[in-house]
Amino acid sequence: MFDDLRTFLQMLEDRGELVRVKEPIHDGHEIFSILWRLTEISGPAVIFEDVAGYDIPVVSNIFGTLDRFALACGFPEGKNAKGYRDLFLECLDTKKWTDPKIVKDGPCKEIVIKGDDVDLNRLPILKWHPDDGGPYTTMPIVITEDDKFGVNASIYRMMTHDKNSTGMMCNIFQDQGIYLNRARTKGMDSIPCAVAIGTDPSLYVGAVTKIPLTANELAFSAALRGGRPVDVVKCETNDLYVPASAEIILEGEISTGEVKQEGPYGEWMGYFEEEMLLPVFTVKCITHRKDPLYLMTIEGPEMGDAEILRMIPQMTTFTQQAMSQITGCKDAWLPPAGRNYTAVISVKKRYPGWGKVAAYQAIALPFVASSANCVIVVDDDVDPSSLDEVVWSLSTRVDPDKDVIITQPMGGYVLNPAGSRRDREFSDTGATDIVMRSIMAIDATLQMEMEGRSRPSATVVGPKKEMFDKVLANWKKYGFE
């Protein structure tokens, strides 16, 4: 397990999986382009030691391979995504969680900057792509607290507006958006907020995991640290507690009423999302280590640093929802290429119409209702994590006229590039909160005669089990290895 970001980086360097770039870097787009190439070759983590205009190194690509993700979680290396999903399911057992441990001080407090001296421009927060709307903080752990739901720690992009304010990408489908709306209805002008940049990587994994609203992501992170609690220290200007070993902490408040335009931004689904109106985060204090590191990532590549970070946690929580709420569900999967907008569910079909019942149940799942555009239901002889098997099922078991369900348009997660329109009319503040889109559900199960099929149900080709087991038992006798 790792005490902080630095011990993780040292381990990567000892393994030959970290490169220190000493060549001067003059532009955020140069960093973006280097990281894009590192994604293409499953390359190492990187520290840019000489970023022009700054004395703070930039760190990235720490989750750039599945093995590095596994190391951050305390998992064995060498498994595939499905294997890590299964291990991650075990970590969702709350018996393995441990509440954070409050300490009096920590490395994140070595330097304290308050009031007029606060200046975000001293941090290497760059415009990572020429088409971005401005400079972005892309790996922040945003911490708030609600009197009903407790502490929440999640990752939300933040575009810098000026020396002491940023946007905050939180909307009604996200935990922080729920907290903000509750504060607004109670007449509060703002909610306290703290942002941790550069922590033990397990905290980032915890922050992207969709656990219940009343659960604490920092407590969950302990399950990825062998049960060791996360040390937290109280902020200088509010009552929130932050990871004591973080590189940088931003303290401030998120406005319940003030919004500003931000974007566009190259997002994780692979498109530049259009401009939006988002709540404003005002920074009142910055604390950091004496020689801090600035952790960032880029969005867009299918299997990039940020995408690998999200993939297993989100697959896992979706699987948990599907297995517990869909009748006869045997497995579930989010194909990485679908960027969480396509969901596949396998069911044990026992009577006519079961596939469509499962499709409707899937549409009602919180994950699907808020995010997905397409749901595919397959039989339990199809591995939902195998794209080849799913496409075979779609191609040979679907009569589009009878087996495709399309819902009426409904509100969903705002960063959905397939949505027909964004809607701000219902929002008291004018913030961009939802996108309108429909959901397509496809029943790709073998159809029975009672489901409107006049011809016999198709029979899958394959050897009989008894003979196949015999052949396997005698495999070496046949002369095969």
C-alpha positions in Angstrom: 0.0 0.0 0.0 1.1 3.6 -0.5 1.2 6.5 1.9 1.0 9.2 -0.8 1.4 9.9 -4.5 5.2 10.0 -4.1 5.6 6.5 -2.8 3.5 5.3 -5.7 5.7 7.2 -8.2 8.9 5.8 -6.6 7.5 2.3 -6.9 6.8 3.0 -10.6 10.3 4.4 -11.1 11.9 1.4 -9.5 9.9 -0.8 -11.9 11.0 1.2 -14.9 7.5 2.6 -15.5 8.2 6.2 -14.9 10.0 8.7 -17.2 11.2 12.1 -16.0 11.0 14.5 -18.9 13.8 17.1 -18.4 13.2 18.8 -21.8 11.5 22.2 -21.3 7.8 22.1 -22.0 6.3 25.4 -23.3 2.7 24.5 -24.0 -0.2 22.5 -22.5 -0.9 21.1 -25.9 2.6 19.6 -26.0 1.8 17.7 -22.8 -1.6 16.6 -24.2 0.1 15.3 -27.4 2.8 13.4 -25.4 0.1 11.8 -23.2 -2.0 10.9 -26.3 1.0 9.0 -27.7 1.7 7.3 -24.4 -1.8 6.0 -24.4 -1.4 4.5 -27.9 1.7 2.6 -26.7 0.5 1.8 -23.1 3.5 3.9 -22.0 4.9 4.8 -18.7 3.8 7.4 -16.1 5.6 10.7 -16.6 6.9 13.7 -14.6 7.4 16.9 -16.6 10.1 18.5 -14.6 10.6 21.8 -16.5 7.2 23.4 -17.4 8.0 26.9 -18.6 6.8 29.6 -16.2 6.3 27.3 -13.2 8.5 25.7 -10.6 6.0 22.9 -10.0 6.5 19.6 -11.9 3.5 18.1 -13.7 2.7 14.4 -13.2 0.4 12.3 -15.4 -0.4 8.8 -16.8 -0.2 7.1 -13.4 -3.2 4.9 -14.2 -2.1 4.3 -17.8 -2.3 0.5 -17.8 -4.5 -2.0 -16.1 -1.5 -3.3 -14.1 -0.9 0.2 -12.7 -4.6 0.5 -11.8 -4.3 -2.9 -10.1 -1.2 -1.7 -8.1 -3.1 1.4 -7.0 -5.9 -0.9 -5.6 -3.6 -3.5 -4.0 -4.7 -6.1 -6.6 -2.4 -8.7 -8.2 -1.2 -7.8 -11.7 -1.9 -9.7 -14.9 -5.7 -10.0 -14.9 -8.1 -8.7 -17.5 -10.8 -6.1 -16.9 -13.4 -8.7 -15.9 -11.0 -10.2 -13.4 -10.4 -6.8 -11.8 -14.1 -6.1 -11.8 -14.7 -9.3 -9.7 -12.0 -8.3 -7.2 -13.5 -4.8 -7.0 -16.9 -6.3 -6.2 -15.4 -7.8 -3.1 -14.1 -4.3 -2.0 -17.6 -2.9 -2.0 -18.3 -5.0 1.1 -18.7 -2.3 3.7 -17.1 -4.6 6.3 -13.8 -3.9 4.6 -14.2 -0.1 4.9 -12.5 2.0 7.6 -13.4 5.6 8.5 -10.7 8.2 7.9 -8.3 8.9 10.8 -8.1 12.5 11.9 -4.6 13.8 12.5 -3.4 17.2 13.7 -1.1 18.0 10.8 0.2 16.7 7.5 2.5 17.4 4.6 -0.3 19.3 2.7 0.0 22.1 5.3 3.7 22.9 4.8 2.8 26.0 3.0 -0.4 28.0 3.7 -1.5 30.9 1.4 -4.6 32.9 2.3 -6.6 36.0 1.2 -5.3 38.2 -1.5 -2.2 36.1 -1.9 -4.3 33.2 -3.3 -3.4 32.9 -7.0 -4.3 29.8 -9.0 -2.0 31.1 -11.8 1.0 30.0 -9.8 0.0 26.4 -10.3 0.7 24.8 -13.7 -3.0 24.6 -14.6 -2.7 24.8 -18.4 -5.0 24.9 -21.4 -4.3 21.3 -22.4 -5.8 21.6 -25.9 -6.2 24.6 -28.2 -9.9 23.8 -28.5 -10.5 23.8 -24.8 -12.3 26.9 -23.4 -9.5 27.6 -20.9 -7.1 26.1 -18.4 -8.4 23.0 -16.6 -7.8 21.2 -13.4 -8.5 17.6 -14.4 -7.6 15.4 -11.4 -9.2 17.1 -8.4 -10.8 15.2 -5.6 -13.6 17.6 -4.7 -14.8 17.2 -1.1 -18.0 18.6 0.4 -20.3 17.7 3.2 -24.1 17.5 3.6 -26.0 17.5 6.9 -28.1 14.5 5.7 -25.8 12.5 3.4 -22.4 13.2 5.0 -19.0 13.6 3.3 -18.6 13.2 -0.4 -15.3 13.0 -2.4 -15.6 12.9 -6.2 -13.8 14.1 -9.3 -15.1 17.0 -11.3 -13.4 19.1 -13.9 -12.6 22.7 -13.0 -11.9 25.5 -15.6 -10.0 28.4 -14.1 -11.8 31.7 -14.5 -9.3 34.0 -12.7 -6.8 34.0 -9.9 -9.2 32.7 -7.3 -12.2 31.1 -9.0 -13.0 28.2 -11.2 -16.0 26.4 -12.6 -17.2 23.2 -11.0 -18.6 20.4 -13.2 -21.4 19.3 -10.9 -25.0 18.8 -11.9 -28.2 17.1 -10.5 -27.0 13.6 -11.6 -23.9 13.9 -9.5 -23.5 13.8 -5.8 -22.0 17.3 -5.5 -24.9 18.6 -7.6 -27.4 17.0 -5.1 -25.6 18.6 -2.2 -25.6 22.0 -3.9 -29.3 21.8 -4.7 -30.1 20.9 -1.1 -28.2 23.9 0.1 -30.0 26.1 -2.4 -33.4 25.0 -1.3 -32.4 25.8 2.3 -31.5 29.3 1.3 -27.7 28.9 1.6 -25.5 31.1 -0.6 -22.8 28.6 -0.9 -21.4 25.3 0.5 -17.9 24.8 1.9 -15.6 22.8 -0.5 -12.0 21.5 -0.5 -10.1 20.2 -3.5 -7.2 17.7 -3.1 -4.7 17.4 -6.0 -2.1 14.6 -6.0 -3.0 11.9 -3.4 -2.4 8.3 -2.8 -3.9 6.8 -6.0 -6.4 4.6 -4.1 -8.2 7.8 -3.2 -8.7 8.6 -6.8 -10.1 5.1 -7.4 -12.5 5.7 -4.4 -13.5 9.1 -5.8 -14.7 7.7 -9.1 -16.6 4.8 -7.6 -20.4 5.1 -7.5 -21.2 4.1 -3.9 -24.4 5.0 -2.0 -24.9 8.7 -1.4 -24.7 8.3 2.3 -21.3 6.5 2.0 -17.9 8.1 2.4 -15.5 7.5 -0.5 -12.5 8.0 1.7 -13.8 5.2 4.0 -14.2 3.0 0.9 -10.7 3.8 -0.2 -9.4 2.0 2.9 -10.6 -1.3 1.4 -8.1 -0.7 -1.4 -5.4 0.1 1.2 -5.5 -3.2 3.0 -7.9 -1.7 5.6 -5.5 1.1 6.5 -7.5 4.3 7.1 -6.9 7.5 5.2 -5.2 10.2 7.4 -7.2 13.5 7.1 -6.5 16.9 8.5 -8.9 19.9 9.1 -8.9 22.7 6.6 -7.6 26.2 7.5 -10.7 28.1 6.5 -13.6 25.6 6.9 -14.6 22.5 8.8 -13.9 20.0 6.1 -11.2 17.3 6.4 -8.8 16.6 3.5 -6.1 13.9 2.8 -3.2 14.9 5.0 -0.6 13.7 2.5 -2.0 15.5 -0.6 0.3 17.6 -2.7 -2.0 20.6 -3.0 -5.3 21.6 -1.3 -7.6 24.3 -2.5 -10.1 25.6 0.1 -13.2 27.6 -0.6 -16.9 27.5 -1.4 -19.2 26.6 -4.3 -21.9 29.2 -5.0 -25.5 28.0 -5.0 -26.5 30.9 -7.3 -23.6 32.2 -9.3 -22.8 30.4 -12.6 -20.3 31.2 -15.3 -19.8 30.0 -18.8 -17.1 27.4 -19.2 -15.9 25.0 -22.0 -15.7 23.6 -24.5 -13.6 20.8 -23.2 -12.3 17.6 -24.7 -14.2 15.1 -22.6 -13.8 11.3 -21.8 -16.4 10.2 -24.4 -14.0 11.4 -27.1 -15.7 14.7 -28.1 -15.3 18.3 -27.3 -18.3 19.2 -25.2 -20.0 22.5 -25.9 -19.9 25.5 -23.6 -22.0 25.3 -20.4 -23.0 27.4 -17.5 -21.6 25.9 -14.3 -21.4 26.8 -10.6 -18.5 28.9 -9.5 -15.9 27.7 -6.9 -14.2 30.6 -5.1 -10.8 29.7 -3.6 -10.0 31.3 -0.3 -6.9 29.4 0.7 -4.2 27.2 -0.9 -2.1 24.8 1.1 0.6 22.6 -0.3 3.9 20.8 0.3 7.1 22.7 0.1 7.9 21.1 -3.3 4.5 20.1 -4.6 3.7 17.9 -7.6 0.8 18.8 -9.8 -1.2 15.7 -11.0 -3.3 16.0 -14.2 -4.7 13.8 -16.9 -6.2 14.2 -20.4 -9.6 12.9 -21.6 -10.5 11.3 -24.9 -8.5 8.2 -25.5 -10.5 5.0 -25.2 -8.0 3.3 -22.8 -6.2 6.4 -21.5 -5.1 7.2 -18.0 -8.5 8.8 -16.9 -10.5 6.1 -18.7 -8.7 3.2 -17.1 -9.2 4.9 -13.7 -13.0 5.0 -14.2 -13.5 1.8 -16.1 -13.3 -0.9 -13.4 -15.1 1.0 -10.6 -18.0 2.0 -12.9 -18.3 -1.5 -14.4 -18.4 -2.9 -10.9 -21.1 -0.6 -9.5 -23.2 -1.2 -12.7 -22.8 -4.9 -12.3 -23.9 -4.7 -8.7 -27.0 -2.8 -9.6 -27.9 -5.2 -12.4 -27.4 -8.4 -10.4 -29.5 -7.1 -7.6 -32.4 -5.5 -9.5 -32.8 -7.4 -12.8 -34.7 -10.7 -12.5 -32.5 -13.6 -13.6 -29.5 -11.5 -14.3 -26.3 -13.6 -14.6 -23.8 -10.9 -15.6 -23.5 -7.4 -16.8 -20.9 -5.3 -18.6 -20.0 -1.8 -19.9 -17.9 -2.2 -23.1 -15.0 0.3 -22.8 -15.6 1.5 -26.3 -19.1 2.5 -25.3 -17.8 5.0 -22.8 -20.5 3.9 -20.4 -23.3 4.8 -22.8 -23.9 1.2 -23.8 -24.8 -1.5 -21.3 -24.9 -5.3 -21.8 -26.9 -7.6 -19.5 -27.1 -11.4 -19.7 -30.1 -13.2 -18.3 -31.3 -16.8 -17.8 -34.4 -16.8 -19.9 -37.2 -19.1 -18.5 -40.3 -18.0 -20.2 -41.4 -15.9 -23.3 -40.9 -12.2 -22.9 -38.3 -12.5 -20.2 -35.7 -10.6 -22.4 -38.0 -7.6 -22.7 -38.9 -7.6 -19.0 -35.1 -7.5 -18.3 -34.7 -4.6 -20.8 -37.3 -2.5 -19.1 -35.8 -3.3 -15.7 -32.4 -2.3 -17.0 -33.8 1.1 -18.3 -34.9 1.8 -14.7 -31.5 1.1 -13.2 -30.0 4.4 -11.8 -26.9 4.0 -13.9 -28.8 3.4 -17.1 -31.5 6.0 -16.5 -29.0 8.7 -16.0 -26.2 7.8 -18.5 -26.8 5.0 -21.0 -28.2 5.4 -24.5 -28.3 1.7 -25.4 -29.1 -1.5 -23.4 -28.5 -4.9 -24.9 -30.0 -8.0 -23.2 -28.4 -11.4 -24.2 -28.9 -15.0 -23.1 -26.6 -16.5 -20.4 -24.7 -18.5 -23.1 -23.3 -15.1 -24.3 -20.4 -13.5 -22.4 -21.4 -9.8 -22.1 -17.8 -8.8 -21.9 -17.0 -10.4 -25.3 -17.8 -7.9 -28.0 -17.6 -10.7 -30.6 -20.3 -12.8 -28.8 -22.5 -9.7 -28.3 -22.3 -8.8 -31.9 -23.1 -12.4 -32.9 -26.1 -12.3 -30.7 -27.3 -9.0 -32.1 -26.8 -10.2 -35.6 -28.5 -13.6 -35.3 -31.2 -13.2 -32.6 -32.7 -9.8 -33.2 -35.7 -9.0 -35.4 -35.6 -5.2 -35.2 -39.3 -4.8 -35.7 -40.1 -6.9 -32.6 -37.0 -6.7 -30.5 -36.1 -3.1 -30.3 -37.6 -0.7 -27.7 -37.1 3.0 -27.9 -38.3 5.2 -25.0 -39.6 8.7 -25.1 -36.9 11.4 -24.6 -35.9 11.8 -20.9 -33.4 13.8 -18.9 -29.9 12.4 -18.4 -26.3 13.2 -17.6 -25.3 16.4 -19.2 -22.1 15.1 -20.8 -23.9 12.9 -23.3 -22.8 13.7 -26.9 -25.7 11.8 -28.4 -28.4 13.9 -26.6 -30.6 15.9 -28.9 -30.6 19.1 -26.7 -29.5 20.5 -23.3 -32.1 21.9 -21.0 -31.6 24.7 -18.4 -35.2 25.9 -18.2 -36.1 24.1 -15.0 -32.9 25.2 -13.1 -33.3 28.1 -10.6 -29.7 29.3 -11.4 -29.6 28.7 -15.1 -26.9 26.1 -14.7 -26.5 23.4 -17.4 -27.9 20.3 -15.7 -29.4 17.8 -18.1 -29.4 16.6 -21.6 -32.5 15.2 -23.3 -32.2 11.8 -25.0 -34.1 8.5 -25.5 -32.9 5.0 -24.6 -32.8 2.1 -27.0 -33.1 -1.4 -25.5 -32.5 -4.4 -27.7 -33.7 -7.9 -26.7 -31.0 -10.0 -28.2 -32.1 -13.2 -26.6 -33.2 -16.3 -28.5 -36.8 -15.8 -29.4 -39.4 -18.5 -28.5 -42.4 -19.6 -30.6 -44.8 -17.8 -28.2 -43.0 -14.5 -28.8 -44.5 -14.1 -32.2 -42.0 -16.5 -33.9 -43.8 -18.9 -36.3 -40.7 -20.9 -37.1 -38.9 -23.1 -34.5 -36.5 -21.4 -32.2 -32.9 -21.4 -33.4 -30.6 -24.1 -32.0 -27.0 -23.1 -31.2 -24.3 -25.3 -32.8 -21.9 -27.1 -30.4 -20.9 -30.5 -29.1 -23.0 -32.3 -26.6 -21.7 -31.8 -23.0 -21.1 -35.5 -22.2 -19.0 -36.0 -25.3 -17.1 -32.8 -24.9 -16.2 -33.6 -21.3 -15.0 -37.0 -22.4 -12.8 -35.4 -25.1 -11.3 -33.0 -22.7 -10.6 -35.8 -20.2 -8.7 -37.8 -22.9 -7.0 -34.8 -24.5 -3.4 -35.9 -23.8 -4.3 -39.5 -24.9 -5.1 -38.1 -28.3 -1.5 -36.8 -28.4 -2.3 -33.1 -27.8 -0.5 -31.0 -25.3 
